[in-house]
């Protein structure tokens, strides 16, 4: 098992402040999912996108105002996607969340599931 990639940059919102990290554009949409935590009734969106020739980004947002934006070297794309998918599969197998693929990039997230 390879170690998880380390981000070049990491921007997260302050829980005492409005969202401090937002996705940048224009970007190359790679994949996105919406996670709905069953007991907490929280929606969590996650998107992976290309940013230029050398970086990928992972943007996360919740309905509770949390935002997180991290950048990784593009060479770490497959490792990052594998780690994300493994984490999401564990959540779903444990019955803690439902996972739904999304077809729209983060700037267009504002409604019901967009599959």
Backbone as ProteinMPNN parsed JSONL, in Angstrom:
{"seq_chain_A": "XXXXXXXXXXXXXXXXXXXXXXXXXXXXXXXXXXXXXXXXXXXXXXXXXXXXXXXXXXXXXXXXXXXXXXXXXXXXXXXXXXXXXXXXXXXXXXXXXXXXXXXXXXXXXXXXXXX", "coords_chain_A": {"N_chain_A": [[0.843, -1.171, 0.0], [0.581, 2.167, -0.892], [1.785, 5.245, 0.55], [-0.484, 7.875, 1.548], [-1.038, 10.678, -0.618], [0.591, 13.821, -0.069], [-0.683, 17.038, 0.451], [0.002, 19.953, -1.598], [-1.024, 22.356, -0.916], [-3.443, 23.494, 1.466], [-6.573, 24.486, 2.298], [-8.923, 25.328, 4.609], [-12.207, 25.891, 5.949], [-13.028, 28.024, 8.665], [-14.715, 26.998, 11.504], [-15.987, 28.948, 12.962], [-16.373, 30.97, 11.25], [-17.64, 32.199, 8.111], [-17.636, 30.201, 5.044], [-14.304, 29.675, 3.995], [-12.847, 28.581, 1.987], [-13.04, 28.036, -1.408], [-13.82, 26.47, -4.548], [-11.73, 26.848, -7.407], [-11.822, 28.31, -10.679], [-11.243, 28.346, -14.252], [-11.56, 24.755, -14.284], [-10.614, 21.291, -14.713], [-12.963, 18.929, -14.697], [-12.972, 15.936, -12.889], [-14.065, 13.869, -11.118], [-16.916, 13.513, -8.951], [-18.684, 13.18, -5.843], [-21.592, 12.816, -3.788], [-22.111, 12.598, -0.404], [-24.289, 11.373, 1.942], [-24.77, 11.536, 5.223], [-26.258, 9.306, 7.351], [-27.249, 9.219, 10.113], [-26.696, 11.819, 10.95], [-27.86, 13.535, 9.138], [-26.495, 15.116, 7.257], [-25.236, 16.588, 4.349], [-22.514, 15.989, 2.227], [-20.315, 17.125, -0.083], [-17.955, 16.105, -2.515], [-15.319, 16.784, -4.676], [-13.039, 16.033, -7.279], [-10.644, 17.558, -9.243], [-8.809, 18.637, -12.151], [-6.132, 20.952, -12.16], [-4.559, 22.995, -14.026], [-1.49, 21.865, -15.638], [0.006, 20.388, -13.809], [-1.201, 19.932, -11.335], [-3.756, 18.523, -9.193], [-6.928, 19.004, -7.671], [-8.769, 18.67, -4.615], [-11.89, 19.255, -3.536], [-14.056, 19.891, -0.876], [-17.264, 20.146, 0.623], [-19.774, 20.86, 3.063], [-23.211, 20.728, 4.187], [-23.225, 22.015, 6.551], [-21.567, 24.161, 6.437], [-18.806, 23.699, 6.309], [-15.797, 23.895, 4.476], [-13.236, 22.701, 2.337], [-10.215, 22.76, 0.615], [-7.768, 21.211, -1.217], [-4.61, 20.81, -2.809], [-2.811, 18.612, -4.955], [0.054, 16.937, -6.41], [-0.296, 16.125, -9.858], [0.567, 13.598, -10.555], [-0.162, 12.025, -8.438], [-2.812, 11.382, -8.722], [-4.229, 8.849, -9.144], [-3.65, 7.459, -6.755], [-4.79, 9.173, -4.862], [-7.529, 9.101, -5.681], [-8.05, 6.367, -5.239], [-7.771, 6.208, -2.431], [-9.86, 7.887, -1.61], [-12.112, 6.544, -2.652], [-11.944, 4.139, -1.233], [-12.385, 5.016, 1.404], [-15.007, 6.054, 1.127], [-16.372, 3.701, 0.421], [-16.093, 2.218, 2.784], [-17.644, 3.783, 4.54], [-20.192, 3.446, 3.4], [-20.512, 0.634, 3.514], [-20.573, 0.285, 6.267], [-22.998, 1.316, 6.815], [-23.263, 3.941, 7.462], [-23.514, 6.02, 5.714], [-24.83, 7.15, 2.548], [-23.702, 6.98, -0.783], [-23.471, 8.907, -3.646], [-22.807, 9.285, -7.032], [-21.89, 12.319, -8.732], [-22.582, 14.561, -11.421], [-21.963, 17.147, -11.97], [-19.716, 19.939, -11.696], [-18.31, 21.497, -8.709], [-18.912, 24.42, -8.518], [-21.506, 24.476, -9.449], [-23.067, 23.167, -7.671], [-25.935, 23.177, -5.993], [-28.376, 22.213, -5.537], [-30.691, 19.441, -5.433], [-29.494, 16.008, -5.556], [-27.435, 15.649, -8.366], [-27.426, 13.693, -10.412]], "CA_chain_A": [[0.0, 0.0, 0.0], [1.349, 3.4, -0.971], [1.344, 6.27, 1.494], [-1.391, 8.858, 0.967], [-0.331, 11.854, -1.101], [0.591, 14.995, 0.811], [-1.106, 18.197, -0.347], [0.853, 21.132, -1.765], [-1.709, 23.449, -0.226], [-4.63, 23.024, 2.169], [-7.359, 25.615, 2.775], [-10.156, 24.85, 5.243], [-12.991, 26.956, 6.557], [-13.033, 28.155, 10.121], [-16.096, 26.746, 11.92], [-16.552, 30.172, 13.527], [-16.394, 31.967, 10.195], [-18.262, 31.669, 6.908], [-16.691, 29.429, 4.247], [-13.073, 30.368, 3.645], [-12.216, 27.901, 0.852], [-13.959, 27.792, -2.512], [-13.16, 25.922, -5.726], [-11.275, 27.817, -8.385], [-12.178, 27.944, -12.035], [-11.812, 27.102, -14.779], [-10.845, 23.544, -13.914], [-10.947, 20.072, -15.437], [-13.766, 18.045, -13.852], [-12.55, 14.534, -12.93], [-15.184, 13.125, -10.551], [-17.5, 14.084, -7.742], [-19.7, 12.385, -5.169], [-22.307, 13.398, -2.662], [-22.221, 11.661, 0.704], [-25.335, 11.761, 2.877], [-24.59, 10.815, 6.48], [-27.594, 8.87, 7.727], [-27.663, 9.65, 11.454], [-26.499, 13.248, 11.161], [-28.592, 14.283, 8.118], [-25.558, 16.085, 6.69], [-24.775, 16.317, 2.987], [-21.101, 16.284, 2.053], [-19.932, 17.016, -1.488], [-16.525, 15.964, -2.743], [-14.968, 16.842, -6.094], [-11.637, 16.006, -7.68], [-10.54, 18.276, -10.507], [-7.477, 18.993, -12.604], [-5.852, 22.385, -12.088], [-3.331, 23.169, -14.79], [-0.814, 20.643, -16.093], [0.763, 19.69, -12.79], [-1.903, 19.776, -10.061], [-5.163, 18.166, -9.062], [-7.49, 19.543, -6.445], [-9.894, 17.985, -3.976], [-12.728, 20.248, -2.883], [-15.122, 19.29, -0.081], [-18.175, 21.108, 1.236], [-20.909, 20.242, 3.747], [-24.357, 21.596, 4.425], [-23.002, 22.72, 7.815], [-20.671, 25.281, 6.215], [-17.392, 23.338, 6.22], [-15.203, 23.877, 3.142], [-11.829, 22.327, 2.349], [-9.636, 22.706, -0.717], [-6.381, 20.757, -1.173], [-3.984, 20.56, -4.104], [-1.838, 17.528, -4.981], [0.684, 16.747, -7.723], [-1.135, 15.331, -10.761], [1.051, 12.211, -10.562], [-0.804, 11.328, -7.314], [-4.257, 11.28, -8.964], [-4.779, 7.502, -8.92], [-3.533, 7.143, -5.325], [-5.796, 9.993, -4.177], [-8.851, 8.548, -5.99], [-8.185, 5.071, -4.558], [-7.988, 6.472, -1.002], [-11.215, 8.449, -1.476], [-13.086, 5.472, -2.911], [-11.881, 3.198, -0.116], [-13.059, 5.667, 2.536], [-16.442, 6.112, 0.848], [-16.89, 2.325, 0.486], [-16.19, 1.857, 4.204], [-18.815, 4.477, 5.092], [-21.405, 2.823, 2.884], [-20.592, -0.725, 4.058], [-20.913, 0.394, 7.68], [-24.353, 1.84, 6.927], [-23.201, 5.288, 8.018], [-23.772, 7.03, 4.693], [-25.083, 6.725, 1.18], [-22.791, 7.645, -1.697], [-24.104, 9.116, -4.942], [-21.952, 10.02, -7.971], [-22.419, 13.583, -9.232], [-22.132, 14.859, -12.779], [-21.698, 18.577, -12.098], [-18.626, 20.457, -10.858], [-18.676, 22.166, -7.459], [-19.583, 25.714, -8.593], [-22.92, 24.303, -9.804], [-23.74, 22.401, -6.62], [-26.817, 24.0, -5.189], [-29.711, 21.64, -5.49], [-30.72, 18.018, -5.083], [-28.492, 15.21, -6.25], [-27.427, 16.051, -9.782], [-27.045, 12.574, -11.281]], "C_chain_A": [[0.891, 1.239, 0.0], [0.88, 4.385, 0.093], [0.409, 7.255, 0.787], [-0.603, 10.063, 0.483], [-0.43, 13.001, -0.104], [0.218, 16.218, -0.023], [-0.023, 19.262, -0.443], [0.279, 22.297, -0.974], [-3.0, 22.911, 0.359], [-5.343, 24.243, 2.74], [-8.656, 25.087, 3.358], [-10.891, 26.014, 5.869], [-12.859, 26.9, 8.077], [-14.462, 27.928, 10.58], [-16.764, 27.974, 12.534], [-16.664, 31.291, 12.496], [-17.115, 31.363, 9.004], [-17.206, 30.976, 6.054], [-15.495, 30.25, 3.787], [-12.361, 29.711, 2.472], [-13.276, 27.618, -0.197], [-13.174, 27.264, -3.702], [-12.814, 27.042, -6.697], [-11.713, 27.389, -9.771], [-11.318, 28.719, -13.0], [-10.938, 25.905, -14.425], [-11.309, 22.392, -14.787], [-11.686, 19.129, -14.486], [-13.285, 16.61, -14.012], [-13.646, 13.641, -12.358], [-15.679, 13.82, -9.293], [-18.504, 13.105, -7.159], [-20.39, 13.237, -4.122], [-22.48, 12.293, -1.632], [-23.31, 12.19, 1.634], [-25.162, 10.897, 4.119], [-25.962, 10.548, 7.082], [-28.029, 9.404, 9.083], [-27.604, 11.157, 11.635], [-27.274, 14.123, 10.19], [-27.744, 15.417, 7.55], [-25.21, 15.642, 5.281], [-23.34, 16.801, 2.864], [-20.777, 16.075, 0.581], [-18.424, 16.931, -1.587], [-16.259, 15.948, -4.24], [-13.457, 16.765, -6.261], [-11.575, 16.643, -9.066], [-9.076, 18.517, -10.851], [-7.32, 20.506, -12.533], [-4.513, 22.619, -12.763], [-2.717, 21.825, -15.151], [-0.27, 19.795, -14.961], [0.015, 19.403, -11.49], [-3.291, 19.183, -10.246], [-5.634, 18.788, -7.757], [-8.57, 18.63, -5.928], [-10.631, 19.035, -3.169], [-13.84, 19.53, -2.145], [-15.968, 20.397, 0.536], [-19.299, 20.347, 1.916], [-22.029, 21.248, 3.891], [-24.243, 22.344, 5.745], [-21.961, 23.826, 7.678], [-19.194, 24.964, 6.148], [-16.955, 23.332, 4.763], [-13.739, 23.497, 3.282], [-11.362, 22.187, 0.912], [-8.171, 22.331, -0.578], [-5.885, 20.551, -2.598], [-2.902, 19.496, -3.956], [-1.138, 17.521, -6.335], [-0.194, 15.832, -8.588], [-0.702, 13.868, -10.788], [0.409, 11.383, -9.446], [-2.302, 11.101, -7.518], [-4.806, 9.903, -8.627], [-4.721, 7.099, -7.445], [-4.597, 7.907, -4.538], [-7.206, 9.441, -4.424], [-9.072, 7.211, -5.285], [-8.466, 5.264, -3.069], [-9.399, 7.008, -0.754], [-12.254, 7.337, -1.625], [-13.105, 4.445, -1.778], [-12.615, 3.763, 1.103], [-14.574, 5.697, 2.328], [-17.073, 4.72, 0.914], [-17.05, 1.873, 1.93], [-17.395, 2.523, 4.856], [-20.108, 3.783, 4.677], [-21.589, 1.415, 3.449], [-20.991, -0.726, 5.527], [-22.342, 0.899, 7.887], [-24.403, 3.244, 7.486], [-23.578, 6.358, 7.012], [-24.19, 6.367, 3.398], [-24.201, 7.583, 0.278], [-23.466, 7.728, -3.058], [-23.129, 9.852, -5.857], [-22.653, 11.29, -8.452], [-21.837, 13.852, -10.612], [-21.787, 16.321, -12.984], [-20.523, 18.994, -11.232], [-19.144, 21.298, -9.705], [-19.355, 23.523, -7.629], [-21.068, 25.618, -8.932], [-23.683, 23.498, -8.782], [-24.648, 23.341, -5.843], [-28.21, 23.415, -5.071], [-29.678, 20.201, -5.044], [-29.623, 17.275, -5.83], [-28.582, 15.46, -7.75], [-27.031, 14.926, -10.715], [-27.937, 12.487, -12.494]], "O_chain_A": [[1.832, 1.345, 0.788], [-0.284, 4.365, 0.493], [0.501, 7.445, -0.426], [0.394, 10.438, 1.1], [-1.42, 13.128, 0.616], [0.765, 16.404, -1.11], [0.762, 19.459, 0.485], [1.017, 23.119, -0.431], [-3.59, 21.978, -0.186], [-4.783, 24.956, 3.573], [-9.424, 24.446, 2.641], [-10.28, 27.004, 6.273], [-12.611, 25.848, 8.666], [-15.363, 28.609, 10.089], [-17.991, 28.029, 12.614], [-17.01, 32.424, 12.833], [-17.199, 30.14, 8.892], [-16.01, 31.136, 6.302], [-15.638, 31.356, 3.266], [-11.355, 30.241, 2.002], [-14.306, 27.017, 0.108], [-11.992, 27.573, -3.853], [-13.518, 28.047, -6.789], [-11.952, 26.204, -10.003], [-10.697, 29.698, -12.586], [-9.722, 26.032, -14.285], [-12.293, 22.516, -15.517], [-11.078, 18.589, -13.562], [-13.194, 16.108, -15.132], [-14.116, 12.738, -13.049], [-14.965, 14.6, -8.662], [-19.1, 12.304, -7.879], [-19.851, 14.234, -3.641], [-22.936, 11.194, -1.949], [-23.248, 13.341, 2.066], [-25.376, 9.686, 4.081], [-26.739, 11.478, 7.297], [-29.103, 9.998, 9.181], [-28.389, 11.715, 12.402], [-27.348, 15.336, 10.386], [-28.222, 16.539, 7.383], [-24.924, 14.469, 5.041], [-22.993, 17.884, 3.335], [-20.943, 14.974, 0.056], [-17.701, 17.596, -0.845], [-16.89, 15.197, -4.985], [-12.698, 17.351, -5.489], [-12.36, 16.303, -9.95], [-8.218, 18.591, -9.971], [-8.26, 21.251, -12.812], [-3.459, 22.46, -12.146], [-3.346, 20.779, -14.99], [-0.097, 18.588, -15.132], [0.541, 18.702, -10.625], [-3.914, 19.318, -11.3], [-4.839, 19.063, -6.858], [-9.211, 17.905, -6.69], [-10.08, 19.629, -2.242], [-14.5, 18.658, -2.711], [-15.455, 21.448, 0.921], [-19.739, 19.31, 1.419], [-21.832, 22.454, 3.74], [-25.064, 23.213, 6.038], [-21.512, 24.376, 8.683], [-18.388, 25.872, 5.947], [-17.671, 22.816, 3.905], [-13.073, 23.915, 4.229], [-12.036, 21.567, 0.09], [-7.408, 23.029, 0.089], [-6.65, 20.165, -3.482], [-2.169, 19.473, -2.967], [-1.679, 18.043, -7.31], [-0.768, 14.868, -8.083], [-1.53, 12.987, -11.022], [0.436, 10.154, -9.508], [-2.991, 10.674, -6.592], [-5.778, 9.808, -7.877], [-5.648, 6.464, -6.943], [-5.233, 7.345, -3.647], [-7.994, 9.323, -3.486], [-10.167, 6.95, -4.787], [-9.304, 4.563, -2.502], [-10.052, 6.615, 0.213], [-13.166, 7.217, -0.808], [-14.167, 3.941, -1.411], [-13.38, 3.051, 1.754], [-15.334, 5.398, 3.249], [-18.19, 4.573, 1.411], [-18.035, 1.216, 2.268], [-18.096, 1.89, 5.645], [-21.001, 3.562, 5.496], [-22.7, 1.041, 3.823], [-21.674, -1.643, 5.983], [-22.839, 0.907, 9.013], [-25.454, 3.7, 7.937], [-23.923, 7.476, 7.393], [-23.94, 5.182, 3.177], [-23.984, 8.765, 0.547], [-23.975, 6.728, -3.564], [-22.663, 10.936, -5.505], [-23.879, 11.321, -8.563], [-20.728, 13.418, -10.925], [-21.355, 16.701, -14.072], [-20.346, 18.458, -10.138], [-20.286, 21.758, -9.727], [-20.331, 23.774, -6.921], [-21.81, 26.577, -8.725], [-24.849, 23.174, -9.007], [-24.168, 24.208, -5.113], [-29.12, 24.064, -4.556], [-28.748, 19.778, -4.357], [-28.909, 17.861, -6.644], [-29.67, 15.478, -8.326], [-26.362, 15.172, -11.718], [-27.757, 11.603, -13.331]]}, "name": "protein", "num_of_chains": 1, "seq": "XXXXXXXXXXXXXXXXXXXXXXXXXXXXXXXXXXXXXXXXXXXXXXXXXXXXXXXXXXXXXXXXXXXXXXXXXXXXXXXXXXXXXXXXXXXXXXXXXXXXXXXXXXXXXXXXXXX"}
